[in-house]
């Protein structure tokens, strides 16, 4: 298994600072938040950047703690444009009462671990891109009052177990891909006020039990495929204010007295069904009605002549496609009738000019709006600002926006807009800000933007744009920020970009841009942030870059093809905070005084270059890094550095979260002082020539989540103190037996049982002996990788793999390797009852006897099955053909 990838990814955790002196009581919360940060791949607004050591954990953005115990009570990161997934570690925030993550771009599933939060009262994950099923154990959070999972891509059924949430008042699962029925158990939720399950694929009927909810104010089930008659009891819930049954297959008639039995009714929408019968005359008495939609039903008239008599607030009336009698409705003279179904969710629609009373600002950000942007927006001729970001608008950007000659600010980012960017936007000559990022736009960047002489901010990142960067952008002398990252842009950087003397941020990461970076770009003294990662740039970095860019705070050019010497002038970059040069072809030496003036440096990654030659003293620059008191991440991996690790490697900032030195040529022992880094999350020393034993004081690093010491020359024992690392999730110790006198000799360490959160345990290719504990997997619920191969754990006696029984508890297990151990006896029945996620099952080169278990066919995701060189007998199972994903199978020498 490749361990460097894990260490490289977990480096990202160091972007999050913790308090300098965290108390023991909130240590678990800190670690959980680190993991949450690690799972976020995009944070364009810097929502998590405020998590630093200048403030206490409880003052971080989005975090609220209790006054007495200082434990996290609330996580509020709504509307932050965060992308990534929700870490399962969120389930460790045991005091959490509220989670507000709505209006982001989070993907993946809802972690089952949220079900561990016994104090949780409010859960809002709406308006994300979450998939998979709703966790069935969510109802274990018995204090839940509000659940909002609306506007995602969830599948499966609505858990019937929700009926046990006796404190639930609000349930939104609207706009997903759910199927099944409305659980009758909802009728047990006596406090329930709001139910919205619309815009799904639900079937069945409306449960009679819904009519028992005497506090219900809002009931929405449309559109779906629900059929049958509406239970009469629903029309007797006097508290109902909103009834939305639209676009189903409901039958029957509307009660004639509905306007009397539902006196508080404000909005009723039952169109798109198969209702018949007479138009309810009692609706004339519903004085509070603001919206009445009976579109496409089969009601017959007459319509009461006084229908509008008491409806001063009516804003929407739709009786279209009805066989109603054609009679006048004299009292229906409502002057302000409007499309309330659109505007009722908008809290701040307009900003009016003081003199002319014309609309100058349209601010509908984060309003859950969907559908196209109307071309009529181009008629708002006085409009100066459009804020439609963080919605679900689809379709193309209307060409008519170009008619808005007064427009200064255009923000329609974080939607799902398609099509090309209208080139005629350039006609809005007053534009200062264009923010179109995080959509699905295609085509090229319009060269016509060059006419926007007042433009200061241009963000087109995270789309599907192609073509090149228009050279004409170099004419925009006021431009300060350019974001073009995460597209498919090719070509080269135009020389004209170097003419932008006010440029502060230039971001073009994750594209296909190639060639040499124009030298003029490195002479823009105003630059503070330069992001060019993951492109195809060649050439060298200027030797004087640290002098010509005196204001540079973040410089990231990883994953390119830069060569040449490491610029010695970086030693002069006194305001540098993050220096990311990994995955290029840079050569050394690194200046010995690199960190001398970098007091603000918090991130340094020089990994995957050619900075070393295997000679001692090549990392002497680490001495200068002791001056960087904010340093959280240090990556020197895959460089060919040699010699012993300097003593200063243990004297860096105590804020250090990740220390990655793998795949070099370091010799000597692992320094004992690494235990000083009490906040360390990731330690990577794999693939070096380190010898001696593992320091026992590593067990003092209670926050450590990942260790890789693989492929060294370590000897002695695996220290029992490893069992103190209760937060460890991945442990790689394989391949440490290069010589007969350099081997692990101790029996299997029982202390591993304390690491209940362990996900990957890799101990292969050592000489471990002794029985594997029978309850190995009992507490390891998160275990997904277990490799004990190439050891001496068996003696050929029956029952030596009885520990497999305990692995049935590991529901995430994907890889199991027990090869070359001398295990004997019959394969236990439990070998066919492991996780259905299993991909690799390797049991070769042992002494197993008996038949191949028939239940192997349960592993529908299996890719590799290795049973060769055992003593198995019988026939090859006929149902092995059911393993359609199988790529390799070896049964020879049995």
N, C-alpha and C positions, 0 to 999 in steps of 0.2 A: 504493500500500500504506500502511496506517495504521501509522506507526512509533511513535506515542505508546503504543500498547498494549504493544509490546515493552518500552519503557523503563519503563513502569509496572509490568510484571510483574517485570522484573529488579531493580527496587528491593528486592524481598523478599530478595535475596541479602545485603543489608546487615544482616539480622538475625544474621548469623554474623560474629563477630570473628575476626581472626587475630592471631598474636603480634605484638608491637610491632616486633620485629627478626627476621623470618623469614630463615633462611639460604637461599642460592641453591639448595641441593640439594633442599629440600623445597618450593620455590615451586610446582612443578607439582602436588604433592599438595594444597596449600592451595586452589588454584584448583579442583581436582576436587571437593574437599569443599564449596566454595562452591556449585558447581553442584548437588551432591547436596542441599544445604539448599534451594536454589531450587526443586527439584522436589518438595519435601515441602509439602503443603497444610495438614496438621494435625499438631500436635505437642502433644497435650493434657498430657503429662507433663513437657514442657519438656526433653526429652532433649538437644536441641541448644542449649539456652539457656546451657549451661556453656561453650560455645565463645566465650570472651571474652579480652580482652587481659591479664587478670590472671594467666593461666597460659600456658605454652608450648603450641604446637599439639599436641605429643605427650602432653599431659595433659588434652586435651579428653575429655569423656565419650564412651566408645565407640571411642576411637582409641588404638592401641598402636603405638609406633614402635621401630625398631631402635636400640640404644644407640650404635652407631658412626656410622651415616650419617644418623640422625634421619629416616628415611623411613617412611611408614606401612606397617606390616606386617599390622595387623588392624583391621577395622571391625566392631564388635560393638554393634548396636542392637536386639537381640532384645527382645521383650515391651514395646516402647515405644509401642504404639498409633499409630505413624506412618501417616499417609495421604498418598497422592500416587503418584508414579511413581519408578522408579529411573533416575537420570540416566545418560546414555551416557558422561558424563565419568568414571564410575567406572573405565572402561577405561584412564584415565591414571594410576591409582595403581599404577605399574609394579612396585613392590616388594611389593605386597599378597600375603599368604599365606592369609588367612582372611577370609571374609565371612559374618557372622551377622546376617541380617535377618529371621529367622523371627518368627512371631506378631506381625505388624503388619497393616496394611490397605492394602498397596501394590497398585496396579493397573497396567494397561498390559502391555507385553511385557518379557521379560528382554533387556537390551541385548546386541546382538551384540558390543559392545566388550569385554565380559567375556572374550571369546576372546583378547584381547590380553595378558591377565595371565599371563605365562609362569611366574610363581612360585607361582600360586594352588594351594593344597593342600586347602582346605576351603570349600565353597560351600553355605550353608543359606539358602534362600529360602522355606521351607515355611510353611504357614498364612498365606498372603496371598490376594490376589484377582488374581493374575497371569493374563493371557490370552496369546493368540498361541502360536506354536510354540516349542519348545525350540531355541535357536540351534544350527545344525549345526556352527558353528565352535568350540563349547565344548570339543571334544576337542583343540583346539590347546593347551589348558592341560595339558600332559603330566604335571605334578606332582600333578594332582588325586587326592586320596585319598578324599574324601567329597563326594558330591553328594546334597543333599536338596531336592527341588523338590515335595515332597508337599503335598497339601491346597491346591491352587490350582485354576485353571480353564484349564490349558494344553490346547492342541489339537495336532493333527498326529500325527506318529509319533515313536517313540523313535529318536533318531539311531543308525544302525548304526555311525557313526564312534566311538561310545563304546568300541567294541572296541579302540581304540588306546590307551586310558588304562591303561597297564600297571601303574600304582601304585594303581588304584582298589580300595578295600576296602568301600565302602558306597555303595549306590545306592537312593534312595527317589524314586519318581515316583508314589507311591500317591495315589488320590483326585484325579484330574484328568479330562479328557475325551479322553484319548489313544486313537488307534485304530492299526490296523496289527498287526504281529506283534512277538513278542519276538525281537530281533536274534540270530541264531546267533553273531555275533561276540562276544557276551558270554562265550562259552566260552574266549576267549583271555585273559581277565582272571584270571590264576592266583592273584592275591592277594585276589580278591573274597570277602568274608565275608557280606555282607547284600545281598539283592535284594528289594525290595518294589515290585511294579508293579500291585498290586491296585486295585480300585475304579476301573477304566477301561473301555474298550470294545475291548480287545485281542482279536484272533482268532488263527487258525492253531493250531499245535501247540507243545508245549514242545520247544525245540531239543535234539537229542541232546547237543550240545556242553556244555550246562549240567552234565551228569554229569562233566565233566572238572575241575570246580572243587573241588579237594580240600580247600580251606579254608572252604568255604561252611558257615555256621552257621544262616542264616535265609533261607528261600526262600518268598516270598509272591506269589501270582498271582491271588488271588480277592478279590472277584468280577470276572469278565470273561466273554468268550465263547470261551475256549480249549477246543479239542476234541482228540480222539484219545487215544492211550494215553500214560501217563507213561513216559518212557524208563527202563528198568530200572536204568541206571547211577546215577540220582538216589538210588535206595534203597540205594546202596552208598557214599554219601558219609558216612563214619563221624563226621565233625565236625558234622553237622546236629543242631541243637537245636530248631528251629522249622520246621514244614512246613505251609504254609497254601495249600491248593488249592481252597478252598470255592467253591461256586456258580459252576461252569463247566459244560462239557459233556464232561468227561473220561470215558473208558470204560476197560474192562479190569478187572483184579482187583488187590487189594492183595497184595503178596508175603507168603506165609505166614511167612517168617522176618524180617519187618520189625523185630520187637522185638530181633533179634540183630544185624542189619546196621547198625542205627542205634542204637548203645548209649547215645548222649548225648541222645536225643530227650526234649524236655521238653513240647512242645506240638505236637499234630497235629490239623489241622482239614481234613477232606476232604469234608464234607457238601455236599449240593446238587449232586452229580454223578451219574453213571450207573455207578458201580462195582458189580461183581457178584462172585460167588465166595464163598468161605468167610471167616468172621471169622478174622483171623490169630491163631492160638493163641499165637504168640510174644510178643504184647503183654503177656502175663503176666510176661515177664522184663524189661519196660521199667520199671525201678524208679524212674526219675527223672521219669516222666510227671506233669505237673500238669494238663494239659487234653487230653481225648480227645473229639473231636466227629466223629461219623459220621452226623449227621442226614440222613435222606432218601436214603441209599444203598440198594443192593439186596442187601446181604450176607445170607448164610444162616448159621444156627448149626451147632453150638451155641456159645454164649459160654462160654469156659473158666470152670470153677467157681472157679479161683484167680485170677481177673482182678485183684482188688484186694489180693491177698496181700502184695505188696511195695510198694504205692503209698501210702506214708504222706503224700505231699504232693499227692495228687490233689485238685483243687479244682473240676473241671468234667468231667462225664461226660454225653454226649448220644448215645443210641442210638435215638432216637425214629424212628418210621416205617420200621422195618426188619422184614423177614420172618424175624427171628431166632426160634429155638426158645425157648419160655418155660421157662427153667430158673432155679433160684435161684442167686444169686452170694453164697455165704455169707461170703466174705472181704471183700466190699465194705461195710465198716462204718466209713466215714470220717466222723468226727463234724463236721469243719469244711468240708464241701463248700460251695462258694460260686460266684458268677458271676465267675470269675477273668478272663474276657475283658474285663470292665469295670475291675476293680480293679488289674490287673497293671501298668497304666501310671501309677498314682497313687503318688507318693512320700510325700506327707504327707496322709493321709486324715483324721485325727482329732486333737483335743486333748481329753483326758478330764479331767473335774473330779476334783480330788485325793481328795475324800471319797466322792462318790457314784458315781464311775466312769461318768458319763453323758457323752455327746458334747456339748461346748459350742462346738466350732468345726469347720466343714467348709471346708477349704482345698484346692480342686482347680483353682486358677488355672493357666492356660497348660498344660493337660495334653492338648490335642488331642481333647478329648471332643466327641462329636456326639450328636444325638438330643434328645428332650424331657427336661425336668426332671421327675422323677417326683413326683406329688402326695404320695407317702409321705414326702417331706421334711418335711411338716407334722407327722409323728409324732415328730420329734426334739425333744421338748418342752423340753429344757434348752439348746437351741442359742442361742448369743449372736452368733455371727459366721458369715456365709456369704460365701465368696469363690469365685465361679465365673467370674470374668472371663477374657477372652481364650481362649475356647473356641469351639465351633461349635454350641452349643445352639440348638435350634429349637423351634417351637411357642410356646405362651403361658406366661406366668408363673403358676405354680400358685396358685390361690386359697388353697390350704391353708397357704401360708406365713404367712397371717394368724393361724394357730393358735399361732404361736411367740411366746408372751407375753414371753419373755425376750430376744428378738432385739434387738440393738443396731446391728449393722452388716450391711448387705445390699449386696453388690457383684456384679452379674451383667452388667456392662458388656462391650462388645466381643464380642457374640455375634450371632446372627441371629434373635433372639426376635421373634415377631409378637404380634398381638392387643393388647388394651388393658391399661393398668396397673390391676391389681386395686384397686378403691377400698377394699377391706377390709384393705389393708396398714395402714391407720390404726389397726387394732385392736392392732397390735404397738406398744404405747405407749412402749416403751423405745428405740425406734429413734433413733439419733443420725446415722447415715449411710445415705443411699439413693443408690446409683450405678447408674443404668440406661442410661447413654449408649451411643451407637454400637450400636444395634440397629435393628429395623424396627418399633418399636411405633407403634400408631395410637391414635386416640381423644383424649380430653382429659386434662389434668392433674387428678387427683382433688381436688375441693375438700375432701374429708374429711381430707386431709393436715393440715388445721389443728389436728387433735387431737394431733398428734405434738409435744408441747410441748418435748421434749428434742432435737429435730432441729437439727443444726448444719451439715449438708452435704447439698445436694440437687442432683444432676446428672442431667438428662434430655436432654442435648444430642444432636444428630445422630440423630434419630428422624424419624417422620412425624406428630408430634402436631399437633393443630389446636385450635380453641377459643381461649380467652383465659387470661391469667395469673390464677389464682383470687385475689380480694382477701383471702381467708382466710389466705393465706401471711403476711400482715402480722401475724398473731397469734403467729407463731413467734419469740419474742423472742430465742432463743439462736442463730438462724440466722446463719451467717457466710459461707457460699458458696452461690450460686445459679447454676447453669449450665443455661440453657434454649435455647442457640443452635442454629442449623441445624435448625429445625423449620418448621411452617407455622402458627405461632401468630399470631393477629390481635388485634384489640381495642386497648386502651390499657394503659399501665402503671398498675396500681391505686395510688391515693393511699396506701393502707395500707403499701406497700413502704417508704415513707419513715419508718415507725415502727420499722424494724429497726435499732436503735441499735448492734448488734454486727456489722452487715454489712461484710465486707471486699471481697468480689468479687461483682459482679452482671453476668452475661453473658447477653445476649439477642440477639446478632448473628444476621443472616441469618434473619429471620422477616418477617412482614407486619404488625408492630405499628405503630400510627400515633398521631396526636394529639400533644399537648404532654407533655413529660416533667414529672411532678409536681415542683414546686419543693422539696418536702421531701426528695426523693432527693439533691439537691445539698447538703443540710445534714447528711448522715450523715458525721460527721467521721472515722469509722473506715475509710471506703472507701479501698482502695488500688488497685483495678482496676475500671474501668467500661467494658464493651464493649457498644456498641449499634449497630454498623455494619450497613449494608444493611437498613434498615427504612424506614418512611415518616414519621418524626418531623418535626414542624413547630415553629415558634416560634423563640426565640432562646436562646442560651446565657447564663446569668447573668453579669453583668459582674464579680461578686465570686467566681466559682467557684474561683479560685486561693487565696482566703482561707478559704472555707467547707469546702474539701476539702484540708486541709493535708498529708494523708498520701498523696495521689494519686500513683501511680507510672506507671500506664498508663491513658490516656484515649483511647478510639477510638470516634468517632461518624461515620465516613465513610459516604458513600452514603446520605444522608438528605436532608431538605429544610429544614435549619436556615438561618435568615436572621439579619439583624441584625449589629451590630458585633462585631468580634473582641474577646473579653474582655480588657481590659488587665491584669487581675489575674493572668493566666497568668505574668506576669513574677515573681510571688511564689511560684510552685509550685516550691519549691527541691528537692524529691525526684523531680520528674518525670523519667521515663526515656524514655517513648514518648508522643508527642502526634500523633494521627492525626485530622485534621479535613477530609480531602479530600472532594471531590464533594458539596458543599453549596452554599449561596448566601450565604456570609458576606461581609461587606464590610469594608474597611479603615478606618483604617490598622492595621497590625501595630505594636505598641509597639516603639520603638527599642531598649529594654532587655530584650527578650524573653528572651534567653539569659543575662542577667547572673548569675542565681543558679542556673541549671540545670546544675550541674556534672556530673550523671549523665545528661543527655540524650543518647540514642543514636539516636533516630529522630524526625524532624520532617517531616510531610507536610501541607502546606497547599494542595496542588494542587486544581485544578478548583473554584475559588471566584471571588469578585469582589473580591479584596483590592486590586487596582490600578486605576488610571485612566489609565495611560500616561504619567504625569508622572515626571520624574527624581526620584530620592531616595526612592522608595517602598520600596526594599529596603534601606534603611539599617540595618534591624534585623539584617542579616547581620553587621554589625560586632560585635554582642554575642554572636553564635554562636561567635566565636573562643574564647570562654571554655568552650565545651562540648567538652572534650578527648576525649570518648568518642563523638562524633557519627559515625555510619556511614551514615546515609541522610538526604538533604535533597531534598524535592520541593516546588517552587514553580510547577509547570507550570500553564498555562491559568488565568491570573489577571488578565491585562491589565497586568502590571507594565511600566513604561517606563523610559527613560533608559539610561545605560550601566551595565554590571555593575560593582559596587564593587570596589575593590582587595582588600577583605577576602575576596572569594569565593575567593581563592587562598591564604588563611591559616587555613582551617578545620583541623579535626583531620586528622592524617595517617592516621587509621583510616578515612577516608571511603571508602565502597564505591560509592555511587550519588549522582550529582549531576544532577538533572533540572529544567531550567529552560525547557523547551520551550513553544511556543505562548503567548508573551507579546509584548511590543513592545520588547524590548531592542535597543539600537543600539550601534554601535562595533565594535571588534575583539574577537575571542576572546582572553581574557587568557592570556599566555604562562605564567604561574605555575601553571596547572592541572597542569602536569607534576610539581608537588610531591606530588600524590596518587598515590603509588606503588602503593597498594592498590586504586585505583579499578577497578570492574568495569563500570559503566554511566555514560555521559555523554550527556545529552540536551539539545541546544540548538536543536532544529528549530523551524521556523515562528516565527522572530523577524525582525528587520531587521539582523542582523549583517553586517558587511562586512569587507573586507580579505581576507587569505589565511588558510589553515589553518596554525596554528603547527607548525613542524616538530618541536618538542619533544614533541608528542603521542605520537610514536613511542617515548618513554621510558616510557610507561605499559604495561609489559609484561603486566600482569594484565587489561588492558581486554578485555572480552568483547563490548560493544555500544556503538556510536557512532551518533548521529543528528544530523547537521548540515543536514538537508534543509530546503528552502524558506527560504533566507536570501538574502543578496546577496553571497555570497562570490565572490572572484575569484582570479586567479592560477593556481597549479598544485596538483595533488594531491601532497603531499610524498612523496618516496620513503621517508621514515621510517615511513610507514604500514605498510610491509612488515615492520617490526620487531615489529608487534603479532601475535605468533604465536598468541595465545590468542583473537583476535577471532573472534566467531561471526556477528555481524550488523553490517553497515556500510551506512548510508544517507546518500548525498550528493546525492540527486536535486534538481532544480529550484533551481539556483543560477545562472540566466542571465537575470535579470529585465531587465537592460539590456545593450546591445551591448558596453559597455566593462566589464561585470562578468560574466565567464565563465571557465570552466575552459578553458585553451588548450593544455595539455600533451598529448602523445600518451599512449596508454593505459599506466599505470604498471606496469612488469614486476614491481615489488616485491610485487604482490598474490600472487605465487606462493608467498611465504613463509608466507602465512596459510592453512595447509593445513586448519585447522578451520573455515574460513569456511562459514557456512550460508546467509546472505542477503547478496547483493551488489547494491545498488541505485544505479545511476549514470545513470539516465535523465534526459532533459531538461537536458543540459549541451551542450557543443560539443566533446566529445572527438573526436579524429581519430586516424588511423593504424590499422594493422592490429591486430586482436585476436590475441594470441599463440595459435599453433595448439595449444599444450599447456595452454591455460587451465584445463581441468578435470582435468588429469592427477593432481594431488595433492589436489583439493578433494572428498574422498570424502563430506563431510557437506553439500555444497551442495544446497539445496532451493529457492532463489529466486535467479534471475539476470535482471535487467532492464537492458539496455543501450540501450533504445529512445530515440528522439528525440536522436540524436547525429549525427556525421558520420564514422562508422566505415567506410563503404563508398564505392567509386567506380564501382560498376556492373560491375566486372571479375569474371570467373569465379574461384572458389576463395577468395573473401574470407571465407566462413563455414566454412572447413575446420576451424576450432576446434571446431565441433560434434562432430567425431569424438571429441575428448577428453572431451566431456560424457557420453559413454556410460559413463564411469567413475563418474558422479554418480548413484548408485542411489537417492538420496532426492529427486531433482529433481522439483518439483511445478509450478513456474512458469518459463517461458522467454519473455522479451520481447526481440525484435530489431527491432521496428517502426521505420519512418521513419529509416533509416540510409543508404539508397542502395546496399545490398548487391545484387550481381548474380550471374549465372550460374545453373546448375541447383542445385536443392536437393540436398544430399548424401544418400546412402543412409542415413547415420547418423541423419538426422532422424527415422527410424522405429525407431531402436534405443535411444532414451532410456529413462529409468526408466518402468516401468508405473504409477508413482504420479502421472504427469504430469496436472495439472488444467488448465493454461492454456498454450496454444501460440499466440503472437501474432507473426506474421512480415509484417504488412501494410506497405504503403507502401514497398516496395523495388523492385528491378528483376529479381526472380527469373523465370526462364523454364523451359520444359519442363512435364512433367506433374506432377499432384499424386501424391506417392509412395503406393503402395498400402498400405504397412505402417502408415499412420496408424491403421488400425482396431485396432492392437495396444494403443492407449491407452484401455483400457476405463473408466478413471476420468476421462477428459477432459470438462471442462465448457465450455470456450471454445476455439474454433478460428478464428483470424483470418488469412486469406490474401488479403484484398482489396487492390486497387490494386497488382497486380504485372503480370507478362506471362505468366502461366501459361496453358497450352493443354491440349488433350485434353478428356476427359469427366470428369464428377464420378464419383468412385469409387462402385461399387454397394455396397461393404462399409462405407461410412460409416454405413449404417443399423445397424451392429453397436455403435455408440457410444451405448448406451442412456442414459448419464448426461449426454449433451451438452445444454447449455442454450442455447448461442448459437454460430452458425456464420456467417461472412461470407466470401463468395467473389466479391463484385461487382467490377466494373472489372478484369477479366482478359481 
